[in-house]
Amino acid sequence: MTHRDLSVGYQAVQSTHAALEFVLNFPEIAQDWNQSKYLVQVTVPSKNDLEAFRDTLDFHGLKYYAFHEPDLGDELTALCIEPNPLTLKLIKKLKLL
């Protein structure tokens, strides 16, 4: 998940960075993903919305990886969230990338 003030192509790259880091940091969850193969990329309107969404994930105790782009001063640019029924509920309100 990235914010819309970056181009769609750039958002896709940032999302991929987050996904790869998630796999490296949570291999047991990544192994479970191997069963379903579901992948959804969504976007939020702004950096503030992305940060607020991260706070929501923390509140609910969901596992995620937050990617910070070094070329943008380590700004938060993407999140990769564990597969979970609550994750699906939270992202349903967001626009597909």
SULQUINOR-V355570 format. One record per backbone hydrogen bond with DSSP energy under -1.0 kcal/mol. CO is the residue of the C=O (numbers start at 1). NH is the residue of the N-H. E is the energy in kcal/mol with one decimal. If there is no record, write none. Layout:
# SULQUINOR-V355570
co=CO nh=NH e=E
co=CO nh=NH e=E
This chain:
# SULQUINOR-V355570
co=2 nh=44 e=-2.6
co=3 nh=6 e=-1.3
co=7 nh=11 e=-2.7
co=8 nh=12 e=-2.4
co=9 nh=13 e=-1.9
co=10 nh=14 e=-2.5
co=11 nh=15 e=-2.7
co=12 nh=16 e=-2.0
co=13 nh=17 e=-2.4
co=14 nh=18 e=-2.2
co=15 nh=19 e=-2.4
co=16 nh=20 e=-2.6
co=17 nh=21 e=-2.3
co=18 nh=22 e=-2.3
co=19 nh=23 e=-2.2
co=20 nh=24 e=-1.9
co=21 nh=25 e=-2.2
co=22 nh=26 e=-2.6
co=26 nh=30 e=-2.3
co=27 nh=31 e=-2.1
co=28 nh=32 e=-1.2
co=29 nh=33 e=-1.7
co=30 nh=34 e=-1.1
co=32 nh=35 e=-1.9
co=33 nh=37 e=-2.6
co=41 nh=97 e=-3.0
co=44 nh=4 e=-2.1
co=46 nh=50 e=-2.0
co=47 nh=51 e=-2.5
co=48 nh=52 e=-2.4
co=49 nh=53 e=-2.4
co=50 nh=54 e=-2.1
co=51 nh=55 e=-1.9
co=52 nh=56 e=-1.9
co=53 nh=57 e=-2.2
co=54 nh=58 e=-2.3
co=55 nh=59 e=-2.5
co=56 nh=60 e=-2.0
co=57 nh=62 e=-2.0
co=63 nh=82 e=-2.7
co=65 nh=80 e=-2.1
co=67 nh=77 e=-2.7
co=67 nh=78 e=-1.4
co=69 nh=72 e=-1.4
co=69 nh=74 e=-1.7
co=70 nh=73 e=-1.3
co=75 nh=69 e=-2.5
co=78 nh=67 e=-3.1
co=80 nh=65 e=-2.4
co=84 nh=88 e=-2.0
co=85 nh=89 e=-2.0
co=86 nh=90 e=-2.6
co=87 nh=91 e=-2.4
co=88 nh=92 e=-1.4
co=91 nh=94 e=-2.1
co=95 nh=43 e=-2.7
